[in-house]
Amino acid sequence: MNNQGLRLDRPEHETLALPYVAEELPNGSTSYSSEANGKKVELWIAPSSCTDSMSGAFSSYSAELRIDGETLRGCAYPGALGK
């Protein structure tokens, strides 16, 4: 994700590159949403303690990705946005 768009890479799926709209909420959460190329994508980043289930790494942000009726949850990391 950068100021030009959102890129989503998932195993066994085509790479998606989509424009997005960002909305910052009063509780510190940020919502990123896109609907293009027949896909609807919502990404929610919230300030919340999170431990990565695969690496054990700690983050102070959680992430929830909704795409095509599927919801994926994990951690988000400040400064991890692509440039």
A tleap script that builds the chain and sets N, CA, C and O, in Angstrom:
source leaprc.protein.ff14SB
mol = sequence {
  NMET ASN ASN GLN GLY LEU ARG LEU ASP ARG
  PRO GLU HIE GLU THR LEU ALA LEU PRO TYR
  VAL ALA GLU GLU LEU PRO ASN GLY SER THR
  SER TYR SER SER GLU ALA ASN GLY LYS LYS
  VAL GLU LEU TRP ILE ALA PRO SER SER CYS
  THR ASP SER MET SER GLY ALA PHE SER SER
  TYR SER ALA GLU LEU ARG ILE ASP GLY GLU
  THR LEU ARG GLY CYS ALA TYR PRO GLY ALA
  LEU GLY CLYS
}
set mol.1.N position { 0.850 -1.155 0.000 }
set mol.1.CA position { 0.000 0.000 0.000 }
set mol.1.C position { 0.903 1.227 0.000 }
set mol.1.O position { 1.850 1.338 0.779 }
set mol.2.N position { 0.571 2.136 -0.901 }
set mol.2.CA position { 1.235 3.436 -0.899 }
set mol.2.C position { 0.219 4.471 -1.367 }
set mol.2.O position { -0.965 4.161 -1.501 }
set mol.3.N position { 0.668 5.686 -1.614 }
set mol.3.CA position { -0.286 6.734 -1.985 }
set mol.3.C position { -0.881 6.538 -3.374 }
set mol.3.O position { -1.786 7.276 -3.764 }
set mol.4.N position { -0.390 5.558 -4.125 }
set mol.4.CA position { -0.928 5.295 -5.463 }
set mol.4.C position { -1.941 4.156 -5.486 }
set mol.4.O position { -2.701 4.028 -6.446 }
set mol.5.N position { -1.962 3.330 -4.447 }
set mol.5.CA position { -2.914 2.237 -4.435 }
set mol.5.C position { -2.543 1.128 -3.476 }
set mol.5.O position { -1.526 1.188 -2.784 }
set mol.6.N position { -3.385 0.121 -3.450 }
set mol.6.CA position { -3.232 -1.029 -2.579 }
set mol.6.C position { -2.870 -2.228 -3.437 }
set mol.6.O position { -3.496 -2.462 -4.471 }
set mol.7.N position { -1.877 -2.983 -3.024 }
set mol.7.CA position { -1.487 -4.196 -3.741 }
set mol.7.C position { -1.636 -5.355 -2.772 }
set mol.7.O position { -1.097 -5.325 -1.665 }
set mol.8.N position { -2.360 -6.363 -3.187 }
set mol.8.CA position { -2.639 -7.505 -2.330 }
set mol.8.C position { -2.071 -8.761 -2.973 }
set mol.8.O position { -2.492 -9.160 -4.059 }
set mol.9.N position { -1.110 -9.382 -2.294 }
set mol.9.CA position { -0.510 -10.642 -2.737 }
set mol.9.C position { -0.926 -11.732 -1.756 }
set mol.9.O position { -0.647 -11.639 -0.561 }
set mol.10.N position { -1.595 -12.767 -2.267 }
set mol.10.CA position { -2.004 -13.894 -1.433 }
set mol.10.C position { -1.628 -15.180 -2.140 }
set mol.10.O position { -1.748 -15.265 -3.363 }
set mol.11.N position { -1.170 -16.198 -1.393 }
set mol.11.CA position { -0.867 -17.487 -2.016 }
set mol.11.C position { -2.093 -18.028 -2.749 }
set mol.11.O position { -3.216 -17.927 -2.256 }
set mol.12.N position { -1.869 -18.592 -3.909 }
set mol.12.CA position { -2.914 -19.232 -4.715 }
set mol.12.C position { -3.987 -18.275 -5.218 }
set mol.12.O position { -5.087 -18.709 -5.557 }
set mol.13.N position { -3.684 -16.967 -5.272 }
set mol.13.CA position { -4.592 -15.960 -5.815 }
set mol.13.C position { -3.798 -15.016 -6.711 }
set mol.13.O position { -2.592 -14.842 -6.537 }
set mol.14.N position { -4.483 -14.418 -7.658 }
set mol.14.CA position { -3.835 -13.406 -8.488 }
set mol.14.C position { -3.526 -12.175 -7.651 }
set mol.14.O position { -4.263 -11.852 -6.720 }
set mol.15.N position { -2.434 -11.485 -7.983 }
set mol.15.CA position { -2.109 -10.223 -7.331 }
set mol.15.C position { -3.145 -9.184 -7.730 }
set mol.15.O position { -3.488 -9.055 -8.905 }
set mol.16.N position { -3.641 -8.442 -6.740 }
set mol.16.CA position { -4.602 -7.371 -7.000 }
set mol.16.C position { -3.928 -6.029 -6.769 }
set mol.16.O position { -3.249 -5.837 -5.760 }
set mol.17.N position { -4.112 -5.115 -7.687 }
set mol.17.CA position { -3.656 -3.733 -7.522 }
set mol.17.C position { -4.889 -2.856 -7.686 }
set mol.17.O position { -5.491 -2.817 -8.759 }
set mol.18.N position { -5.262 -2.154 -6.622 }
set mol.18.CA position { -6.510 -1.395 -6.607 }
set mol.18.C position { -6.309 -0.005 -6.013 }
set mol.18.O position { -5.457 0.180 -5.144 }
set mol.19.N position { -7.082 0.967 -6.471 }
set mol.19.CA position { -7.100 2.267 -5.786 }
set mol.19.C position { -7.858 2.088 -4.467 }
set mol.19.O position { -8.595 1.115 -4.308 }
set mol.20.N position { -7.683 3.011 -3.529 }
set mol.20.CA position { -8.410 2.883 -2.266 }
set mol.20.C position { -8.793 4.248 -1.709 }
set mol.20.O position { -8.250 5.284 -2.093 }
set mol.21.N position { -9.751 4.204 -0.788 }
set mol.21.CA position { -10.168 5.387 -0.044 }
set mol.21.C position { -9.838 5.105 1.419 }
set mol.21.O position { -10.191 4.047 1.938 }
set mol.22.N position { -9.162 6.043 2.089 }
set mol.22.CA position { -8.806 5.880 3.500 }
set mol.22.C position { -9.692 6.765 4.364 }
set mol.22.O position { -10.008 7.899 4.002 }
set mol.23.N position { -10.086 6.224 5.515 }
set mol.23.CA position { -10.892 6.991 6.468 }
set mol.23.C position { -10.331 6.763 7.866 }
set mol.23.O position { -10.286 5.631 8.346 }
set mol.24.N position { -9.905 7.837 8.516 }
set mol.24.CA position { -9.419 7.746 9.892 }
set mol.24.C position { -10.589 7.952 10.842 }
set mol.24.O position { -11.377 8.885 10.688 }
set mol.25.N position { -10.690 7.065 11.828 }
set mol.25.CA position { -11.791 7.103 12.781 }
set mol.25.C position { -11.325 7.695 14.108 }
set mol.25.O position { -10.134 7.649 14.416 }
set mol.26.N position { -12.247 8.254 14.902 }
set mol.26.CA position { -11.880 8.903 16.162 }
set mol.26.C position { -11.136 7.995 17.153 }
set mol.26.O position { -10.363 8.491 17.973 }
set mol.27.N position { -11.356 6.684 17.089 }
set mol.27.CA position { -10.703 5.770 18.035 }
set mol.27.C position { -9.273 5.413 17.627 }
set mol.27.O position { -8.639 4.580 18.274 }
set mol.28.N position { -8.758 6.033 16.561 }
set mol.28.CA position { -7.397 5.758 16.110 }
set mol.28.C position { -7.316 4.705 15.026 }
set mol.28.O position { -6.238 4.467 14.481 }
set mol.29.N position { -8.427 4.068 14.699 }
set mol.29.CA position { -8.459 3.073 13.628 }
set mol.29.C position { -8.459 3.761 12.270 }
set mol.29.O position { -8.864 4.917 12.140 }
set mol.30.N position { -7.999 3.033 11.269 }
set mol.30.CA position { -8.058 3.521 9.895 }
set mol.30.C position { -8.680 2.442 9.028 }
set mol.30.O position { -8.343 1.264 9.148 }
set mol.31.N position { -9.578 2.848 8.166 }
set mol.31.CA position { -10.237 1.947 7.225 }
set mol.31.C position { -9.756 2.277 5.818 }
set mol.31.O position { -9.744 3.439 5.412 }
set mol.32.N position { -9.361 1.249 5.082 }
set mol.32.CA position { -8.992 1.397 3.675 }
set mol.32.C position { -9.973 0.542 2.883 }
set mol.32.O position { -10.121 -0.646 3.169 }
set mol.33.N position { -10.636 1.118 1.907 }
set mol.33.CA position { -11.608 0.344 1.140 }
set mol.33.C position { -11.448 0.591 -0.349 }
set mol.33.O position { -11.023 1.659 -0.790 }
set mol.34.N position { -11.808 -0.446 -1.110 }
set mol.34.CA position { -11.714 -0.362 -2.559 }
set mol.34.C position { -12.745 -1.290 -3.177 }
set mol.34.O position { -13.068 -2.347 -2.635 }
set mol.35.N position { -13.241 -0.874 -4.300 }
set mol.35.CA position { -14.126 -1.725 -5.086 }
set mol.35.C position { -13.793 -1.465 -6.541 }
set mol.35.O position { -14.139 -0.419 -7.091 }
set mol.36.N position { -13.119 -2.423 -7.160 }
set mol.36.CA position { -12.697 -2.276 -8.552 }
set mol.36.C position { -12.415 -3.659 -9.118 }
set mol.36.O position { -12.161 -4.606 -8.374 }
set mol.37.N position { -12.460 -3.764 -10.423 }
set mol.37.CA position { -12.153 -5.025 -11.108 }
set mol.37.C position { -12.977 -6.194 -10.563 }
set mol.37.O position { -12.500 -7.329 -10.526 }
set mol.38.N position { -14.210 -5.915 -10.142 }
set mol.38.CA position { -15.076 -6.968 -9.631 }
set mol.38.C position { -14.730 -7.437 -8.230 }
set mol.38.O position { -15.261 -8.450 -7.772 }
set mol.39.N position { -13.858 -6.728 -7.543 }
set mol.39.CA position { -13.438 -7.111 -6.194 }
set mol.39.C position { -13.798 -6.016 -5.201 }
set mol.39.O position { -13.686 -4.827 -5.502 }
set mol.40.N position { -14.230 -6.427 -4.021 }
set mol.40.CA position { -14.469 -5.486 -2.931 }
set mol.40.C position { -13.488 -5.838 -1.818 }
set mol.40.O position { -13.444 -6.975 -1.346 }
set mol.41.N position { -12.702 -4.844 -1.406 }
set mol.41.CA position { -11.668 -5.055 -0.397 }
set mol.41.C position { -11.828 -4.017 0.707 }
set mol.41.O position { -12.004 -2.830 0.433 }
set mol.42.N position { -11.768 -4.473 1.956 }
set mol.42.CA position { -11.766 -3.574 3.110 }
set mol.42.C position { -10.623 -3.992 4.024 }
set mol.42.O position { -10.487 -5.170 4.352 }
set mol.43.N position { -9.805 -3.035 4.432 }
set mol.43.CA position { -8.715 -3.284 5.365 }
set mol.43.C position { -8.889 -2.348 6.548 }
set mol.43.O position { -8.975 -1.131 6.383 }
set mol.44.N position { -8.940 -2.918 7.733 }
set mol.44.CA position { -9.096 -2.139 8.965 }
set mol.44.C position { -7.831 -2.294 9.791 }
set mol.44.O position { -7.407 -3.415 10.074 }
set mol.45.N position { -7.226 -1.180 10.179 }
set mol.45.CA position { -6.059 -1.172 11.057 }
set mol.45.C position { -6.484 -0.484 12.351 }
set mol.45.O position { -7.009 0.629 12.320 }
set mol.46.N position { -6.257 -1.148 13.493 }
set mol.46.CA position { -6.703 -0.594 14.774 }
set mol.46.C position { -5.587 -0.673 15.809 }
set mol.46.O position { -4.821 -1.636 15.823 }
set mol.47.N position { -5.490 0.340 16.682 }
set mol.47.CA position { -4.527 0.260 17.772 }
set mol.47.C position { -4.983 -0.808 18.766 }
set mol.47.O position { -5.996 -0.647 19.448 }
set mol.48.N position { -4.222 -1.895 18.837 }
set mol.48.CA position { -4.592 -3.022 19.685 }
set mol.48.C position { -3.389 -3.953 19.785 }
set mol.48.O position { -2.706 -4.185 18.787 }
set mol.49.N position { -3.123 -4.486 20.963 }
set mol.49.CA position { -2.009 -5.424 21.123 }
set mol.49.C position { -2.225 -6.638 20.234 }
set mol.49.O position { -3.331 -7.174 20.155 }
set mol.50.N position { -1.164 -7.065 19.566 }
set mol.50.CA position { -1.274 -8.181 18.632 }
set mol.50.C position { 0.040 -8.955 18.619 }
set mol.50.O position { 1.115 -8.359 18.564 }
set mol.51.N position { -0.047 -10.265 18.667 }
set mol.51.CA position { 1.123 -11.122 18.537 }
set mol.51.C position { 0.944 -11.966 17.288 }
set mol.51.O position { -0.048 -12.683 17.153 }
set mol.52.N position { 1.897 -11.883 16.378 }
set mol.52.CA position { 1.837 -12.624 15.123 }
set mol.52.C position { 1.867 -14.120 15.421 }
set mol.52.O position { 2.786 -14.598 16.087 }
set mol.53.N position { 0.883 -14.859 14.939 }
set mol.53.CA position { 0.772 -16.285 15.242 }
set mol.53.C position { 1.871 -17.119 14.592 }
set mol.53.O position { 2.157 -18.223 15.055 }
set mol.54.N position { 2.491 -16.613 13.531 }
set mol.54.CA position { 3.546 -17.379 12.865 }
set mol.54.C position { 4.937 -17.045 13.403 }
set mol.54.O position { 5.743 -17.947 13.633 }
set mol.55.N position { 5.225 -15.756 13.607 }
set mol.55.CA position { 6.579 -15.357 14.009 }
set mol.55.C position { 6.710 -15.075 15.500 }
set mol.55.O position { 7.819 -15.078 16.035 }
set mol.56.N position { 5.586 -14.830 16.176 }
set mol.56.CA position { 5.626 -14.461 17.580 }
set mol.56.C position { 5.948 -12.991 17.802 }
set mol.56.O position { 6.046 -12.545 18.945 }
set mol.57.N position { 6.115 -12.224 16.711 }
set mol.57.CA position { 6.441 -10.800 16.810 }
set mol.57.C position { 5.261 -10.028 17.392 }
set mol.57.O position { 4.104 -10.313 17.084 }
set mol.58.N position { 5.571 -9.048 18.237 }
set mol.58.CA position { 4.545 -8.221 18.868 }
set mol.58.C position { 4.332 -6.946 18.063 }
set mol.58.O position { 5.278 -6.383 17.512 }
set mol.59.N position { 3.089 -6.501 17.999 }
set mol.59.CA position { 2.754 -5.231 17.362 }
set mol.59.C position { 1.690 -4.535 18.196 }
set mol.59.O position { 0.930 -5.181 18.918 }
set mol.60.N position { 1.644 -3.240 18.093 }
set mol.60.CA position { 0.609 -2.493 18.810 }
set mol.60.C position { -0.582 -2.180 17.904 }
set mol.60.O position { -1.430 -1.353 18.241 }
set mol.61.N position { -0.638 -2.858 16.734 }
set mol.61.CA position { -1.756 -2.674 15.799 }
set mol.61.C position { -2.255 -4.027 15.308 }
set mol.61.O position { -1.465 -4.929 15.029 }
set mol.62.N position { -3.571 -4.156 15.207 }
set mol.62.CA position { -4.173 -5.347 14.609 }
set mol.62.C position { -4.727 -4.978 13.237 }
set mol.62.O position { -5.005 -3.812 12.957 }
set mol.63.N position { -4.880 -5.986 12.394 }
set mol.63.CA position { -5.390 -5.769 11.040 }
set mol.63.C position { -6.488 -6.778 10.744 }
set mol.63.O position { -6.433 -7.929 11.179 }
set mol.64.N position { -7.486 -6.324 9.996 }
set mol.64.CA position { -8.542 -7.215 9.522 }
set mol.64.C position { -8.769 -6.903 8.053 }
set mol.64.O position { -9.063 -5.764 7.690 }
set mol.65.N position { -8.633 -7.913 7.215 }
set mol.65.CA position { -8.815 -7.771 5.774 }
set mol.65.C position { -10.058 -8.543 5.371 }
set mol.65.O position { -10.190 -9.727 5.678 }
set mol.66.N position { -10.964 -7.870 4.685 }
set mol.66.CA position { -12.175 -8.521 4.165 }
set mol.66.C position { -12.123 -8.447 2.652 }
set mol.66.O position { -12.021 -7.366 2.073 }
set mol.67.N position { -12.194 -9.611 2.015 }
set mol.67.CA position { -12.167 -9.662 0.560 }
set mol.67.C position { -13.048 -10.806 0.079 }
set mol.67.O position { -12.898 -11.947 0.517 }
set mol.68.N position { -13.957 -10.494 -0.814 }
set mol.68.CA position { -14.848 -11.496 -1.405 }
set mol.68.C position { -15.525 -12.382 -0.360 }
set mol.68.O position { -15.614 -13.595 -0.545 }
set mol.69.N position { -15.999 -11.789 0.729 }
set mol.69.CA position { -16.707 -12.544 1.753 }
set mol.69.C position { -15.810 -13.279 2.728 }
set mol.69.O position { -16.313 -13.907 3.659 }
set mol.70.N position { -14.505 -13.225 2.549 }
set mol.70.CA position { -13.550 -13.879 3.442 }
set mol.70.C position { -12.938 -12.827 4.371 }
set mol.70.O position { -12.644 -11.713 3.939 }
set mol.71.N position { -12.748 -13.178 5.638 }
set mol.71.CA position { -12.126 -12.269 6.598 }
set mol.71.C position { -10.831 -12.882 7.102 }
set mol.71.O position { -10.814 -14.012 7.590 }
set mol.72.N position { -9.741 -12.122 6.979 }
set mol.72.CA position { -8.427 -12.547 7.460 }
set mol.72.C position { -7.998 -11.585 8.557 }
set mol.72.O position { -8.183 -10.374 8.432 }
set mol.73.N position { -7.422 -12.122 9.642 }
set mol.73.CA position { -6.991 -11.279 10.757 }
set mol.73.C position { -5.511 -11.491 11.035 }
set mol.73.O position { -4.978 -12.587 10.863 }
set mol.74.N position { -4.858 -10.415 11.469 }
set mol.74.CA position { -3.445 -10.502 11.801 }
set mol.74.C position { -2.971 -9.211 12.424 }
set mol.74.O position { -3.765 -8.428 12.946 }
set mol.75.N position { -1.667 -8.992 12.366 }
set mol.75.CA position { -1.052 -7.804 12.953 }
set mol.75.C position { -0.637 -6.834 11.856 }
set mol.75.O position { -0.402 -7.222 10.711 }
set mol.76.N position { -0.554 -5.576 12.231 }
set mol.76.CA position { -0.064 -4.533 11.323 }
set mol.76.C position { 1.132 -3.875 11.999 }
set mol.76.O position { 1.230 -3.844 13.226 }
set mol.77.N position { 2.032 -3.353 11.183 }
set mol.77.CA position { 3.260 -2.771 11.714 }
set mol.77.C position { 3.441 -1.357 11.194 }
set mol.77.O position { 3.384 -1.138 9.984 }
set mol.78.N position { 3.659 -0.379 12.090 }
set mol.78.CA position { 3.862 1.010 11.657 }
set mol.78.C position { 5.060 1.106 10.717 }
set mol.78.O position { 6.091 0.468 10.929 }
set mol.79.N position { 4.902 1.906 9.690 }
set mol.79.CA position { 5.997 2.102 8.750 }
set mol.79.C position { 6.182 0.972 7.765 }
set mol.79.O position { 7.139 0.982 6.991 }
set mol.80.N position { 5.285 -0.007 7.775 }
set mol.80.CA position { 5.419 -1.150 6.886 }
set mol.80.C position { 4.812 -0.888 5.512 }
set mol.80.O position { 4.829 -1.770 4.653 }
set mol.81.N position { 4.276 0.309 5.293 }
set mol.81.CA position { 3.686 0.634 3.998 }
set mol.81.C position { 4.769 0.761 2.949 }
set mol.81.O position { 5.855 1.269 3.227 }
set mol.82.N position { 4.475 0.298 1.736 }
set mol.82.CA position { 5.413 0.440 0.624 }
set mol.82.C position { 5.531 1.889 0.201 }
set mol.82.O position { 4.621 2.686 0.428 }
set mol.83.N position { 6.617 2.219 -0.395 }
set mol.83.CA position { 6.834 3.606 -0.836 }
set mol.83.C position { 6.720 3.689 -2.332 }
set mol.83.O position { 6.869 4.769 -2.904 }
savepdb mol mol.pdb
quit
